[in-house]
């Protein structure tokens, strides 16, 4: 297992724009991890080259990050029971510890607790499978648990062990909403997009209840705006996280040399796309409320929440039931519009871009120091290696 003890340290100035000055133990991967040829065979007995290993290692690391954040959501808002049968993974922790948070999540959809539990199960399986696959090929799996130093929710019953991710101070980019509705712009071709919930992209917002105090209902039993805002922030954050996977897997699949690795990336990536569309649909049900400086706009009002502009084009950009990708330009505008996942270029949707977006989201912010944990350095090292992979025939 490639643990932190075998990950080499880097200098204090590496990537200050992401780390804001903080370095944790183990700031770079060992060179042995990226050896040019590794033992192990696929169907045709071909060894994996260093590019395929780099891709798989980065994806396993990012799936471990996602498993960590989804575990926190499931602990508080997941289904208490998983039905009469359990998956081969099964969630190895208590779920649904915050019933009033669940009630607020169910304003977005009554099935939210089950979907949260299922998404968590999926991400755990992705990380576990990728590590097992690396091991089967003679490569080193990845384990980031040494960076699990961030405090979890203080809600009663939540295990007080350290976590990789912070869901208490998120700055959520919601431009994925308008990006998938645009019929004329593609981020891979320079397109830019507006936020669906502009306030989420400003400041820091909790997506989980911080303590039991956040779970108190109004005297009439209704959901306070603050608790609803926490649940609605989570709803938009779910889609933000999963749209990253929807783009990342096809971006890296273009670099895979092994057909078996390509098959794995396409197969896992497809489940990430399913996650994204599910959460895209549910986020649209967030009610129009205000909690302090955070307002969730009425996205069906045909009013641009960023500029106040009105009109039919605005309605198409924000209408909540338009969850299928609008055909747009791809590769070359002369080819005409086509419904696609976007982005799928390395620059916009690759490994480094994913780490940057997760870091900007506030996932790795340590509230005790106001800085990102050292996991950012490790993820960036892995991401650079994955993006540098080249397809070899």
Secondary structure by P-SEA (a helix, b strand, c coil): ccccccbbbbcccccccccccccccccccccccccccccccccccccccaaaaaaaaaaaaaaaaaaaaaaaaaacccccccccccccccccccccccaaaaaaaaaaccaaaaaaaaaaaaaaaaaaaaaaaaaaacbbbbbcccccccccccccccccccccccccccccccaaaaaaaccccccccbbbbbbccccccccbbbccccccccccccccccccaaaaaaaaaaaaaaaaaaaaaaaaaaaaaaacccaaaaaaaaaaaaaaaaaaaaaaaaaaaccccccccccccccccccccccccccaaaaaacccccccccccccccccccccccccccccccccaaaaaaaaaaaccccccccccccaaaaaaaaaaaaaaaccccc
